[in-house]
Amino acid sequence: MRDWLMQLRSAVYKERLLLQRDPHALMLLFAMPAAFILIMSLALQNQFGAASSSLLQGVAVDADQTDTSGHLIDRLGQQLDLQVLTADMDPGQLEAGLSRDGPVFLLRLGDGFGDAVEAGELAPATHLQLTLAPDIDAIRERLLMGALRESLARIQLEALFADRPAIRAELDIEPDAGLQVQYLHANSSRRPSAVQQSVPAWLVFAVFFIVIPLSNTMIRERELGMEKRLRTTPQGAGVALLGKLLPYFVVNQVQVVTMLLIGIYLVPAFGGEALSLAGVPTGGLVLMALSLSLAALGYGLLIAVFCRTTEQTTMLGGAGNIILAAIGGIMVPKFVMPDGLQTLSLVSPMSWGLDGLLVALLHGGGALAVLPYSAALAGFGIMALLLARTLQRRRSY
């Protein structure tokens, strides 16, 4: 047992020296995902934050100037970022100013809009015109149309029951009045934020990116003949493999802690929302970190055994990571993907890792809740290690 521990210690020491000799690759494992977390958390904070109305900026021109038209604009202004301009503005100039990054719509209320609503004879082509920016995205268009239809329906009902005060009073009640809204989140008093989506996504990508230095190190050993010389020593193949993987396993755990700290401290320092770990059980996070590392190391070892040059490992490992990330919901959230791609994402181990981390971070899931995702990752890692070992033996003999 003592000899085995000494051999393992020597193997670990060798790998640590190899890691220290390539500080640039080691730095990349932390710098790249940290940059992605910071950039994506800041870029997407309005998509998840409370100020989402700023995503729907528009301009309204009220040529009717009645209480009814003013009521419609007031209601829309509660839901959208609406700027009201005077009726003498040039419509062509206003339309030319519509763009994806500025006002995305122009709403024009024509003369007679209020009378038409009260008479129940509203003709949209005459009394209400909506112009959209040519590059408006489908999500914002649907949100805008929903807000406009709801506001129009409300003022039309109010006009219909204008002579019945009791019903009119009921219509004036806001739909969410007196309703306490909570989000299904570990800390349910807070709204899920962009950082709580970005940190687990790029954390998973960072852990799997260990494939590059791991496989490159094994290829260099093979090219320099170190692998053959190590076989002549009393050190067994199992000890050599464990000694090779342990340092990278430690690097993975440091990555996990670092990415979480970036979400907690660095993102808010740049104006974003801080990652909240309040109410998140430690067991779920620890189990996911361990199983993610096992899956990533198995994948990296398989790539290293399969490839013959460092160029091949860089291309196959890097491209493979990007493909797994793209279909696994790392780069684009899965809920915006079409159904076919959402089904395809189930084959990506990065998808399993992301789903498990979201269960832990957003739903407060402990070790039992994340166990299915952790088991899938561990199973993938063990199968990859066994397959890599089989290929290595066939190549050696």
FIGU-192808 format. One record per residue (C-alpha): residue number from 1; residue in one letter; x, y, z. Coordinates in steps of 0.2 Angstrom, whole numbers. Example, Ala and Ser with C-alpha at 12.3 -4.5 7.8 and 13.67 -1.06 7.14 Angstrom:
<atoms>
    k  r     xx     yy     zz
    1  a     62    -22     39
    2  s     68     -5     36
</atoms>
This chain:
<atoms>
    k  r     xx     yy     zz
    1  m      0      0      0
    2  r     14     12      4
    3  d     23      8    -12
    4  w      6     11    -22
    5  l      4     28    -13
    6  m     22     33    -17
    7  q     20     28    -35
    8  l      3     38    -36
    9  r     12     53    -28
   10  s     26     52    -41
   11  a     13     52    -55
   12  v      4     66    -48
   13  y     20     76    -46
   14  k     24     73    -64
   15  e      8     79    -70
   16  r      9     95    -59
   17  l     25     99    -67
   18  l     18     97    -84
   19  l      4    109    -80
   20  q     16    122    -73
   21  r     26    122    -89
   22  d     11    127    -99
   23  p      4    142    -89
   24  h     -5    150   -104
   25  a    -16    134   -107
   26  l    -20    134    -88
   27  m    -24    153    -88
   28  l    -36    150   -103
   29  l    -46    137    -93
   30  f    -51    152    -82
   31  a    -50    167    -92
   32  m    -61    162   -107
   33  p    -76    156    -97
   34  a    -74    171    -85
   35  a    -75    183    -99
   36  f    -91    174   -106
   37  i    -99    174    -89
   38  l    -96    193    -88
   39  i   -101    198   -105
   40  m   -116    187   -107
   41  s   -123    192    -89
   42  l   -122    210    -93
   43  a   -128    208   -111
   44  l   -143    198   -106
   45  q   -148    206    -89
   46  n   -163    215    -97
   47  q   -170    199   -104
   48  f   -172    192    -86
   49  g   -172    208    -76
   50  a   -186    219    -70
   51  a   -183    232    -83
   52  s   -188    221    -98
   53  s   -200    235   -104
   54  s   -185    244   -110
   55  l   -184    231   -123
   56  l   -200    237   -131
   57  q   -197    255   -135
   58  g   -209    264   -146
   59  v   -216    280   -152
   60  a   -235    285   -151
   61  v   -243    300   -161
   62  d   -260    305   -155
   63  a   -270    315   -168
   64  d   -286    311   -159
   65  q   -282    320   -143
   66  t   -297    313   -133
   67  d   -299    304   -116
   68  t   -301    287   -125
   69  s   -285    289   -135
   70  g   -276    296   -120
   71  h   -282    281   -110
   72  l   -275    269   -123
   73  i   -258    277   -123
   74  d   -258    278   -104
   75  r   -261    259   -103
   76  l   -248    255   -116
   77  g   -235    266   -107
   78  q   -238    255    -91
   79  q   -232    240   -101
   80  l   -220    247   -114
   81  d   -206    261   -115
   82  l   -218    273   -125
   83  q   -213    290   -130
   84  v   -228    301   -135
   85  l   -225    314   -149
   86  t   -235    328   -156
   87  a   -246    325   -171
   88  d   -237    337   -182
   89  m   -221    326   -183
   90  d   -216    320   -200
   91  p   -222    301   -201
   92  g   -209    297   -214
   93  q   -195    304   -203
   94  l   -202    294   -188
   95  e   -203    278   -198
   96  a   -185    280   -204
   97  g   -180    281   -186
   98  l   -187    264   -182
   99  s   -173    251   -179
  100  r   -169    235   -168
  101  d   -158    245   -157
  102  g   -170    260   -155
  103  p   -189    263   -156
  104  v   -195    247   -164
  105  f   -213    253   -167
  106  l   -223    268   -172
  107  l   -241    269   -166
  108  r   -253    282   -174
  109  l   -270    286   -167
  110  g   -280    294   -181
  111  d   -293    308   -179
  112  g   -310    300   -173
  113  f   -302    286   -164
  114  g   -311    290   -148
  115  d   -328    292   -156
  116  a   -326    275   -166
  117  v   -322    266   -150
  118  e   -337    273   -141
  119  a   -348    269   -156
  120  g   -341    251   -157
  121  e   -336    255   -175
  122  l   -317    255   -173
  123  a   -308    253   -190
  124  p   -290    249   -188
  125  a   -285    254   -205
  126  t   -292    271   -202
  127  h   -291    275   -184
  128  l   -276    264   -178
  129  q   -260    261   -188
  130  l   -245    252   -181
  131  t   -228    252   -190
  132  l   -214    240   -185
  133  a   -195    241   -188
  134  p   -190    229   -202
  135  d   -178    220   -191
  136  i   -189    218   -175
  137  d   -187    200   -168
  138  a   -202    189   -166
  139  i   -202    189   -147
  140  r   -203    207   -146
  141  e   -216    208   -159
  142  r   -227    195   -150
  143  l   -225    205   -134
  144  l   -230    221   -142
  145  m   -245    214   -151
  146  g   -251    206   -135
  147  a   -250    222   -125
  148  l   -259    232   -139
  149  r   -273    219   -140
  150  e   -275    219   -121
  151  s   -276    238   -120
  152  l   -288    240   -134
  153  a   -299    226   -127
  154  r   -299    235   -111
  155  i   -304    252   -117
  156  q   -317    245   -129
  157  l   -325    236   -114
  158  e   -325    251   -103
  159  a   -333    261   -117
  160  l   -347    247   -119
  161  f   -351    248   -100
  162  a   -348    267    -98
  163  d   -366    268    -92
  164  r   -364    254    -79
  165  p   -353    261    -65
  166  a   -351    245    -56
  167  i   -345    235    -71
  168  r   -334    250    -76
  169  a   -326    250    -59
  170  e   -322    231    -60
  171  l   -313    234    -77
  172  d   -302    248    -69
  173  i   -295    235    -57
  174  e   -277    230    -63
  175  p   -276    211    -67
  176  d   -262    209    -54
  177  a   -269    220    -40
  178  g   -267    212    -23
  179  l   -257    197    -31
  180  q   -241    192    -23
  181  v   -229    185    -37
  182  q   -216    173    -33
  183  y   -203    164    -44
  184  l   -199    146    -43
  185  h   -182    149    -37
  186  a   -171    144    -22
  187  n   -173    161    -16
  188  s   -191    164    -21
  189  s   -192    182    -16
  190  r   -180    187    -31
  191  r   -182    186    -50
  192  p   -171    174    -59
  193  s   -158    184    -68
  194  a   -146    183    -82
  195  v   -131    178    -71
  196  q   -140    163    -64
  197  q   -142    157    -82
  198  s   -124    162    -88
  199  v   -114    156    -73
  200  p   -119    137    -74
  201  a   -119    137    -93
  202  w   -101    143    -95
  203  l    -95    134    -79
  204  v   -100    118    -88
  205  f    -91    124   -104
  206  a    -75    128    -93
  207  v    -75    111    -85
  208  f    -76    102   -102
  209  f    -63    113   -109
  210  i    -50    103    -99
  211  v    -50     91   -114
  212  i    -37    103   -123
  213  p    -23    103   -110
  214  l    -26     85   -105
  215  s    -25     77   -122
  216  n    -11     88   -128
  217  t     -1     82   -113
  218  m     -4     64   -117
  219  i      1     67   -135
  220  r     17     75   -131
  221  e     21     61   -119
  222  r     18     49   -133
  223  e     28     59   -146
  224  l     43     60   -134
  225  g     43     42   -130
  226  m     39     45   -111
  227  e     24     34   -112
  228  k     35     19   -117
  229  r     48     22   -104
  230  l     34     23    -91
  231  r     28      6    -95
  232  t     46     -1    -90
  233  t     44      6    -73
  234  p     35     -4    -58
  235  q     21      9    -59
  236  g      5      0    -65
  237  a     -6      7    -78
  238  g    -20     11    -66
  239  v     -8     21    -55
  240  a     -2     31    -70
  241  l    -19     35    -76
  242  l    -25     40    -59
  243  g    -10     51    -56
  244  k    -13     59    -73
  245  l    -31     63    -70
  246  l    -31     69    -52
  247  p    -22     86    -55
  248  y    -34     90    -69
  249  f    -48     85    -57
  250  v    -42     97    -44
  251  v    -41    111    -58
  252  n    -59    107    -62
  253  q    -65    110    -44
  254  v    -55    126    -44
  255  q    -64    131    -60
  256  v    -81    128    -52
  257  v    -77    139    -37
  258  t    -69    152    -47
  259  m    -84    154    -59
  260  l    -96    155    -44
  261  l    -86    168    -36
  262  i    -86    178    -52
  263  g   -105    178    -53
  264  i   -106    183    -35
  265  y    -93    197    -34
  266  l    -86    202    -52
  267  v   -102    203    -61
  268  p   -110    215    -49
  269  a    -94    226    -49
  270  f    -97    229    -67
  271  g   -116    234    -65
  272  g   -124    217    -67
  273  e   -134    207    -54
  274  a   -125    196    -42
  275  l   -127    177    -42
  276  s   -137    172    -27
  277  l   -133    156    -18
  278  a   -145    159     -3
  279  g   -155    144      0
  280  v   -145    133    -12
  281  p   -140    116     -4
  282  t   -121    113     -5
  283  g   -124     94     -8
  284  g   -132     97    -25
  285  l   -118    109    -31
  286  v   -104     97    -24
  287  l   -111     82    -33
  288  m   -113     91    -49
  289  a    -95     97    -48
  290  l    -88     80    -45
  291  s    -99     71    -59
  292  l    -95     85    -72
  293  s    -77     83    -69
  294  l    -78     64    -71
  295  a    -87     66    -87
  296  a    -75     79    -94
  297  l    -60     69    -89
  298  g    -67     54    -98
  299  y    -71     63   -113
  300  g    -53     71   -113
  301  l    -45     55   -111
  302  l    -55     47   -125
  303  i    -50     61   -137
  304  a    -32     59   -132
  305  v    -31     41   -136
  306  f    -41     43   -152
  307  c    -30     57   -159
  308  r    -12     55   -164
  309  t     -6     73   -165
  310  t     -8     89   -154
  311  e    -16     97   -169
  312  q    -29     84   -170
  313  t    -33     85   -152
  314  t    -35    104   -153
  315  m    -46    103   -168
  316  l    -57     88   -162
  317  g    -57     93   -144
  318  g    -61    111   -147
  319  a    -74    108   -161
  320  g    -82     94   -151
  321  n    -84    105   -136
  322  i    -92    119   -147
  323  i   -104    107   -155
  324  l   -109    100   -138
  325  a   -111    117   -131
  326  a   -121    123   -145
  327  i   -134    109   -145
  328  g   -133    108   -126
  329  g   -140    125   -122
  330  i   -124    133   -117
  331  m   -123    146   -130
  332  v   -142    148   -134
  333  p   -154    143   -120
  334  k   -164    128   -124
  335  f   -181    136   -121
  336  v   -178    147   -137
  337  m   -173    132   -148
  338  p   -186    123   -159
  339  d   -193    106   -153
  340  g   -181     96   -164
  341  l   -165    104   -157
  342  q   -172    103   -139
  343  t   -174     84   -142
  344  l   -156     83   -150
  345  s   -149     92   -134
  346  l   -153     77   -124
  347  v   -137     68   -132
  348  s   -125     82   -125
  349  p   -117     79   -108
  350  m   -116     98   -107
  351  s   -135     98   -107
  352  w   -136     86    -92
  353  g   -123     96    -83
  354  l   -132    113    -86
  355  d   -149    106    -81
  356  g   -142     98    -65
  357  l   -134    115    -60
  358  l   -150    125    -64
  359  v   -160    113    -53
  360  a   -147    116    -39
  361  l   -146    135    -42
  362  l   -164    140    -47
  363  h   -174    127    -38
  364  g   -163    124    -23
  365  g   -161    106    -27
  366  g   -150     95    -16
  367  a   -140     80    -19
  368  l   -156     69    -22
  369  a   -164     81    -34
  370  v   -148     82    -45
  371  l   -144     64    -44
  372  p   -152     59    -61
  373  y   -141     72    -70
  374  s   -126     67    -59
  375  a   -128     49    -63
  376  a   -129     52    -82
  377  l   -113     62    -81
  378  a   -104     49    -71
  379  g   -110     35    -82
  380  f   -104     44    -97
  381  g    -87     48    -89
  382  i    -84     30    -84
  383  m    -89     23   -101
  384  a    -77     35   -109
  385  l    -63     30    -98
  386  l    -66     12   -101
  387  l    -67     14   -119
  388  a    -51     25   -119
  389  r    -42     11   -109
  390  t    -47     -2   -121
  391  l    -41      8   -136
  392  q    -25     12   -127
  393  r    -22     -7   -124
  394  r    -25    -11   -142
  395  r    -13      2   -148
  396  s      0     -3   -136
  397  y      0    -22   -140
</atoms>
